[in-house]
Amino acid sequence: MLRALRSLLLLLLLQAPPLAQAAEPVDLLLVLASDVSRSVDHAKFKLQREGYAAAISDQRVLEAITAGRNRRIAVAFVEWSGVSSQKLVIDWTVIDGADAARKFGDQLVELPRSFAERTSISGGIDFSMSLLARAPYQSARRTIDVSGDGTHNSGRDVTLARDEAVAAGVTINGLVILSERPMAWNPEHTNPPGGLANYYRTNVIGGPGAFVVVAENFDSFGQAIVKKLIAEIADAGPHTGIRPGG
């Protein structure tokens, strides 16, 4: 009888589903959501990609990453355009040092462009939220980093997408790329009344400590990303020099 019970117990253990393992902890889940709408020409697109690739490997960014409790963050890279045009360019990747950062950057500059359509910031936010929901890593801090050079003009109200994300505990920060000259066929898209930075502060960013960083033009984009990443990784504390909302 004892032998039969042991055999039955062994059989049950073999047939039982494996216990779920706890998700690996990281200090930040960060979605980099990059605008590739029609106002972003090929030269600007290339500068964006190369700017992100260089920034993630910047020594100051790596120092901020390794100063955290877990000494690593998880990053996903998304490109978005029109209401139905969002693409996961690089899936969740742990950045824990120079090697991982360099591989992430090399992959980023080699992959082709995803879209060139209208500008649905809400679509980009909603898609980023779906990625955060299925992230294989765990963090109390979840951030969507939206970069763009124009106002929302496609899909549902951007403030609704923003408010839903914030209600779910996600912070949305903005990286605004200013245009030296307004678009000829739609000048208020890239140069809205009050400025694009103010538009992002009012309509796009949200959550505790949310902020906007401004790149004066696409050529200064790389340094703006470095500044922004350091602030996000360090939770935009007073020591970063970046004022929430500013």
N, C-alpha and C positions, 0 to 999 in steps of 0.2 A: 504493500500500500504506500509506504514512504517513497519507494522508488518511483511509483506511478505519479505521485504528487510532484516529485522533483522534475520528472519528465514534462508534466503538464505546465509547471511554472516556467521551465526553460522555453517551451514552445510559445507560451504567452509573451515572454520577454522578446523572443525573436520576431514575433509578429507585431509587437507594439510599435507605433510610429516613434521616431527618434524625438527626444526632448528638444524643444526649440532653444537655440542658443541666443544669449543676450547679444543685441547689436553692439558692435564695436564702438566705444565712446570716442568722440572727437570734440574739439573745443568750439567748432562752428560748422554748420551746414550752410554752404554759400552757393547760390545759383547766380552765375554771371549771365545776365540776359541782355544780349546785344542787338540793337536796332540795325536791320539790313534792308530798310525800306528804300523806295525809289530815290529819295533825296541823298542817299549814301552812294556816291559814285565809286568806281573801282579803286581809285587812289585813296579815297577815304576809308573804304572797306579794308584795304591792305594795312593802312595805318592803325585801324582798330585792332585787327588780328595781331599784328606785330606788337602793338602796345600792350595788349593783355599778356602775350607770351613773354615779353621782356619783364613786365611788372611782377608776374608770379615768381620769377627767379631772382628778383632784386634782393640784395642782401638785407635791406631794411625790412622787407616783407617776410623773408625767411626768419629773421630774428624775432619778429612779432609772433610768427607761428610757433617757434620752438620755445617761446617764453610762456606759453599757455600750460594749463594743468596737464593736458594730455599730449602736448607737444606736437599736435597734428590737427589739420582741418580737412574737411571733405568738400570738394568743389565739383560742380557740373556746369557745363557751358552750353548755352542755348542761343540760337538766333531766331528772331521773330520779325514779322512784317505785317501782312494783312490778317484779317480776322481768322482765317483758317490756315495760316502759314506760320507754323512754329516747328522748329526742329531741334532735337537733342544732338548737338555736335559732338560733345564729349560727355560720356556718362560719369556717374559719381566716381571720383578719384581722390584718394588720400594724398595730401601734400604734407610730408613730414621732413623735408630736407631738400637739398639742392638737386639730387638725382631725380626725385619724383617731380619736382618743379620743372626741370629741364625737359623731361619726357612729355609732360603736359604741354609745355610751350611748343616743342617740336611738332607734336601731333596737331596742334592748333593751326600753325602756319601752313601746314601741308594740305589740310582738308579744303574742299571746294566751297564756294559760297552757296548758301541755301536758297535765298529768295531775293526779290527786288520788286515789292508790291507796295500797298498802302501801309499805314502806320496804326496798328492796333496794340496799344500799350496794354489794354485790358487782356487781350489774347496772350500776350507775353507773360503777364502776371499769373493768369489762370493756368497756363501750361507749366510755369515754374512751381506753382502750388502742387500740381499733380506729381512733379518730381520729388518735392519735399515729402509728400505723403508716402512714397515708396522707397525712400532712401534706406540703404542697407546699413547706415550708421546712425548713431544716436547722439543728440546734443540738445541742451536746453536752449541754445541760441540758433535760430534759423533766420537767414537773411536772403532777400532777393536784391540783387544789384542791377538796377535798370539803367542802361546807357542809351542815349538817343539824341537826335538833332532836330526833332520836331514834335508837334503836338499830336495828340490822339485824334484819328479821323476815321476809324473803322471798328465795328463791333460794339459791344455793350459799353455802357458808361464806365470810364476808367475809374471814377471814384468809387463805384460799387465794388469793382474787383479789388481795389486798394483796401476798402473798409472791411471786406470779408477776410482778406489776408491778415490784416491787423487783428481782427477779432479772433483769429485762430492762433495768435501769438507770434506771427511772422513780422519782421521789420523789413520795410522796403526803403532802400536808399537810392539816390539818383546821381548819375553822372551825366551832366549836360554838356553837349558839344555845341558851342556857339558858331553860327555861320557868319562869315564876314560880309556876305551879300545875300539878301533875301532871294528866295526862289522867284523867278520871273513870273511863273503862272500861278503861284500861290504864296505870296510873300509872308502872310501871317502864319503859315505852317512852321517855318523855321524861326521867324521873328515875330511872335505874338505880342499884343499890347502888354506892356509891363515886363517883357523879356521872358525867355524860355526858362531861365532858372526859377523865376517866380511862379511860372506855370507848373513846373514840377513840384515846387514846395506846396502849392495849393491843391494839386490834383493827383499827384503820383506817390510821393513819399508818405510814410506813416509808420507808427510804432514808436516805442520808447527810444529817444535819442536819434531818431531818423534825421538824415541830413542830405544836402545836395553839395556836390563838388562840381565846379565849373572848369571846363577846358576852354580856353579862349578861342582855340581853333583846333583842327585835327592834328596839327603838328605838336601841340602840347598835350595831346591825349595821354601819352605814356606816363608822364609825370603825374597827371591827374589820377590815373589808375593807381599808381603806387601810393599816393596820399590817401586815396579812398580805401584801398585794401588794408593798409596799416590801421586806419580808424576802425574798420569793421572787425578786424581780427582782435584788436584791443578793446572792442565793445564801445568805441567812440568816447572813451573816458577823457577827463580834462587834460591828461598828459599828451594826448594826440595833437592838440592844437586845432582841432576841428570843432567848431561850434555846432551843436544840433540845429538843423534847419538852415545852416548858413554855408 
